Amino acid sequence: MARQDYIFTSESVSEGHPDKVCDRISDAVLDAFIGQEPEARVACETFATTNRVVIGGEVGLADKTKLKDYLAAVPEIARACVKDIGYEQDEFHHETVQIDNLLHPQSAHIAQGVDAGSNKEEGAGDQGIMFGYACTETPDLMPAPIQYAHAILRRLAEARKSGAEPLLRPDAKTQISLRYVDRKPVEATQIVLSTQHESQMQSQSDIRAIVEPYIRETLPDGLITDKTEWWVNPTGTFVIGGPDGDAGLTGRKIIVDTYGGAAPHGGGAFSGKDPTKVDRSAAYAARYLAKNIVAAGLATRCTLQLSYAIGIARPLSIYVDLHDTGEVDPAAIERIIPDVMNLTPQGIRTHLGLNRAIYARTAAYGHFGRAPEADGGFSWERTDLAEALRSALS
């Protein structure tokens, strides 16, 4: 039997964290290409360090004559990302940072697997396994520790960018430990926050005085108690931050991007990849299915796995685990899933409307547990499949 009482911890990082700067640039480049050509193929990786951003990877367009012009715009896309995040420090400034653009055309051997898969259907862009997860711990059907960690950093970023807290800087990390009783979060036992700030004259106490009110207003009432331990900037001064303090790379925060360690992860990163890459699109589909299973009342907790092979359209396997919380047999759900959703790469993109410039906004504060947006952003967070699932099982 699964444990009922325990402490579980998840972390999040801000949009100014070096790895997240890289995720943002990679997804902004993707948006630029897919916004012009919805079927564009993009696999964009970014590396950032002191005064330099290096962008590499592969891109493919149906109209190859436009590729040169699109590539020429990439450096300014990167600068705009750095500016929006808020970096204006001496060793990493949006106006002076050197941008090296090494993007090149997509491999024809990769393209052939996607363009001419089995039975003339579009094949998956790579092999791999993808996981989706949902639970009833929060209204967004997300694990509470990661959802609250994201919320804290998002709130602090809002305060910084609005000018309400001019002494805060973009780079930050937080970590929340929650105590569970009967598998329900009842208390924050530890709160860790490290945030970049303006001056070496600011003490740990000064920073705590700035951030604590925002943390308290963000977490649900009663979660912070007299026993909660606080660790704000525990190493002391944090003035040198961002890629100047620590190099960044696209795709290194895959647990932050998903479920904070509360669920398995297939290992594939999301940012910079167009939706023909099942690392991204099938992970979104798996979350969509898991969330709808829970929203349909079929379980209070669900893990769902999909697997694919390069050049093959249909998933090789579908696995559902309801963690002994289900109202139906998980095998029955596995059988009906192909009837309620086409899980080929093209089917996923069509169902969720993924061939749109909706990705830069996903690069920080989690790809899951966000509200669906009118333009199709976070479409995988809809619960519009719940009734179809219930009906198929009846």
Residue pairs with C-beta under 8 A, 6 or more apart in sequence:
1 324
2 183
2 323
2 324
4 180
4 181
4 182
4 183
5 179
5 180
5 181
5 182
6 179
6 180
7 177
7 178
7 179
7 180
7 189
8 143
8 145
8 177
8 178
8 180
8 261
8 262
9 145
9 175
9 176
9 177
9 178
9 190
9 261
10 143
10 145
10 146
10 149
10 175
10 176
10 260
10 261
10 262
11 146
11 149
11 173
11 174
11 175
11 176
11 192
11 256
11 260
12 146
12 149
12 150
12 152
12 153
12 173
12 174
12 175
12 256
12 260
12 365
12 366
13 19
13 20
13 153
13 172
13 173
13 174
13 253
13 256
13 364
14 20
14 153
14 156
14 157
14 170
14 171
14 172
14 173
14 195
14 364
15 21
15 24
15 85
15 157
15 170
15 363
15 364
15 365
16 85
16 86
16 87
16 157
16 169
16 170
16 171
16 172
16 196
16 241
16 242
17 171
17 172
17 173
17 242
17 248
17 253
18 48
18 171
18 242
18 243
18 245
18 246
18 247
18 248
18 249
19 248
19 249
19 250
19 251
19 252
19 253
20 248
20 253
20 363
20 364
21 46
21 48
21 81
21 82
21 85
21 87
21 242
21 243
21 248
22 45
22 46
22 47
22 48
22 248
22 249
22 250
22 271
23 46
23 250
23 251
23 253
23 271
23 272
23 363
23 364
24 81
24 85
24 271
24 360
24 363
24 364
25 44
25 46
25 48
25 53
25 55
25 77
25 78
25 81
25 82
25 250
26 44
26 45
26 46
26 55
26 57
26 250
26 271
26 272
26 363
27 271
27 272
27 359
27 360
27 362
27 363
28 77
28 78
28 80
28 81
28 360
28 363
29 42
29 44
29 55
29 74
29 77
29 78
29 103
29 272
30 42
30 44
30 271
30 272
30 273
30 274
30 357
30 359
30 360
31 357
31 358
31 359
31 360
32 70
32 73
32 74
32 77
32 357
33 40
33 42
33 59
33 61
33 70
33 274
34 40
34 42
34 274
34 355
34 356
34 357
34 359
35 356
35 357
36 66
36 70
37 61
37 62
37 63
37 66
38 355
38 356
39 62
39 355
40 59
40 60
40 61
40 274
41 58
41 59
41 60
41 61
41 106
41 111
41 114
41 274
41 276
42 57
42 58
42 59
42 60
42 272
42 273
42 274
43 57
43 58
43 59
43 106
43 272
43 273
43 274
43 277
44 55
44 56
44 57
44 59
44 103
44 250
44 272
44 273
45 55
45 56
45 57
45 249
45 250
45 251
45 272
46 53
46 54
46 55
46 56
46 78
46 248
46 249
46 250
46 272
47 53
47 54
47 55
47 56
47 247
47 248
47 249
47 250
48 54
48 92
48 242
48 243
48 247
48 248
48 249
49 243
49 244
49 247
49 248
50 91
50 92
50 243
50 244
51 91
51 92
51 96
51 97
51 98
51 244
52 97
52 98
52 99
52 100
52 243
53 78
53 82
53 97
53 98
53 99
53 100
53 243
54 100
54 102
55 74
55 78
55 99
55 100
55 101
55 102
55 103
56 102
56 103
56 104
57 102
57 103
57 104
57 272
58 103
58 104
58 105
58 106
58 107
58 110
59 67
59 70
59 71
59 103
59 104
59 105
59 106
60 105
60 106
60 111
61 67
61 70
64 105
67 105
71 101
71 103
74 99
74 101
74 103
75 99
75 101
78 99
79 94
79 95
79 97
79 99
80 94
81 360
82 92
82 93
82 94
82 97
83 94
85 170
86 160
86 161
86 169
86 170
87 93
87 94
87 97
87 170
87 242
88 94
89 169
89 240
89 241
89 242
89 244
91 240
91 244
92 242
92 243
92 244
110 125
112 311
113 123
113 124
113 125
113 310
113 311
114 122
114 123
114 124
114 125
114 276
114 311
114 345
115 122
115 123
116 123
116 311
117 123
117 124
117 311
117 312
117 313
118 311
118 312
118 313
118 314
119 313
121 313
121 314
121 344
121 346
122 276
122 313
122 344
122 345
122 346
123 310
123 311
123 312
123 313
123 345
124 276
124 278
124 282
124 308
124 309
124 310
124 311
124 312
124 313
124 345
125 276
125 277
125 278
125 279
125 310
125 345
126 268
126 277
126 278
126 279
126 308
126 310
127 307
127 308
127 309
127 310
128 266
128 267
128 268
128 278
128 279
128 282
128 307
128 308
129 266
129 267
129 305
129 306
129 307
130 266
130 268
130 278
130 279
130 282
130 283
130 285
130 286
130 305
130 306
130 307
130 308
131 258
131 263
131 264
131 265
131 266
131 283
131 286
131 303
131 304
131 305
132 263
132 283
132 285
132 286
132 287
132 288
132 289
132 290
132 291
132 302
132 303
132 304
132 305
132 306
133 143
133 258
133 259
133 262
133 263
133 287
133 290
133 302
133 303
133 304
134 141
134 142
134 287
134 290
134 291
134 293
134 294
134 295
134 301
134 302
135 141
135 142
135 143
135 262
135 294
135 300
135 301
135 302
136 294
136 300
136 301
137 143
137 144
137 147
137 184
137 185
138 144
138 147
138 369
140 147
140 369
140 370
140 371
140 381
141 291
141 294
141 295
141 369
142 259
142 368
142 369
143 259
143 260
143 262
143 263
144 178
144 185
145 176
145 177
145 178
145 185
145 260
145 262
146 256
146 259
146 260
146 261
146 262
146 366
146 369
147 366
147 369
148 176
148 178
148 218
148 219
148 220
148 223
149 174
149 175
149 176
149 260
150 365
150 366
150 369
151 218
151 219
152 174
152 176
152 193
152 214
152 215
152 218
152 219
153 172
153 173
153 174
153 364
153 365
154 365
155 214
155 215
155 217
155 218
156 165
156 168
156 172
156 195
156 211
156 214
157 170
157 172
159 165
159 168
159 214
160 166
160 168
160 169
160 170
165 210
166 198
167 197
167 198
167 199
167 202
167 210
168 195
168 196
168 197
168 198
168 210
168 211
169 195
169 196
169 197
169 198
169 239
169 241
169 242
170 196
170 241
170 242
171 195
171 196
171 238
171 241
171 242
171 245
172 193
172 194
172 195
172 196
173 192
173 193
173 194
173 195
174 191
174 192
174 193
174 194
175 190
175 191
175 192
175 193
176 188
176 190
176 191
176 192
177 188
177 189
177 190
177 191
178 185
178 186
178 187
178 188
178 189
178 223
179 185
179 186
179 187
179 188
179 189
180 186
185 223
186 223
187 223
187 225
187 227
187 228
188 219
188 223
188 224
188 225
188 228
189 227
189 228
189 229
190 228
190 229
190 231
191 215
191 224
191 228
191 229
191 230
191 231
192 231
192 232
192 234
193 211
193 215
193 231
193 232
193 233
194 232
194 233
194 234
194 235
194 238
195 207
195 211
195 232
195 233
195 238
196 238
196 239
196 240
196 241
196 242
197 207
197 233
197 238
197 239
198 239
199 239
200 237
200 239
202 237
204 232
204 233
204 234
204 236
207 232
207 233
208 230
208 232
208 233
211 232
212 230
212 232
215 224
216 224
242 248
250 269
250 271
250 272
251 269
251 270
251 271
251 272
252 269
254 265
254 267
254 268
254 269
254 270
255 261
255 265
256 366
257 269
257 270
257 271
257 366
257 367
258 265
258 283
258 366
258 367
258 368
259 265
259 368
263 303
264 303
264 305
266 279
266 283
266 305
268 277
268 278
268 279
268 280
268 283
269 279
270 279
270 280
270 283
270 362
270 367
271 359
271 362
271 363
273 279
273 280
274 280
275 281
275 284
275 345
275 348
275 349
275 354
275 355
276 345
276 349
278 306
278 308
278 345
278 348
281 345
281 348
281 349
281 352
281 354
282 306
282 308
282 315
282 343
282 345
282 348
283 367
284 348
284 352
284 354
284 367
284 380
285 306
285 341
285 343
285 348
285 351
285 352
285 380
286 304
286 305
286 306
287 367
287 368
287 380
287 381
288 341
288 352
288 380
288 381
288 382
288 385
289 304
289 337
289 341
289 385
290 302
290 303
290 304
291 380
291 381
291 383
292 383
292 384
292 385
292 386
292 389
293 299
293 302
293 304
293 320
293 322
293 333
293 389
294 300
294 301
294 302
295 383
295 386
296 386
296 387
296 389
296 390
297 327
297 386
297 390
298 322
298 326
298 327
298 328
298 333
298 389
298 390
298 393
299 322
299 323
299 325
299 326
299 327
300 325
301 322
301 323
301 325
302 320
302 321
302 322
302 323
302 326
303 320
303 321
303 323
304 318
304 319
304 320
304 321
305 317
305 318
305 319
305 320
306 315
306 317
306 318
306 343
307 315
307 316
307 317
308 315
308 316
309 316
313 344
313 345
313 346
314 343
314 344
315 343
318 334
318 337
318 338
318 343
319 334
320 330
320 331
320 333
320 334
320 337
321 330
322 330
322 333
328 393
332 393
333 389
333 393
336 389
336 392
336 393
337 343
339 392
340 385
340 388
340 389
340 392
341 347
341 348
341 351
341 385
342 348
342 350
342 351
348 354
349 355
352 379
352 380
353 376
353 379
354 379
356 375
356 376
358 373
358 375
358 376
358 377
358 378
358 379
361 377
362 370
362 377
362 378
368 380
368 381
369 381
370 377
370 378
370 381
371 378
371 381
372 378
372 379
372 381
372 382
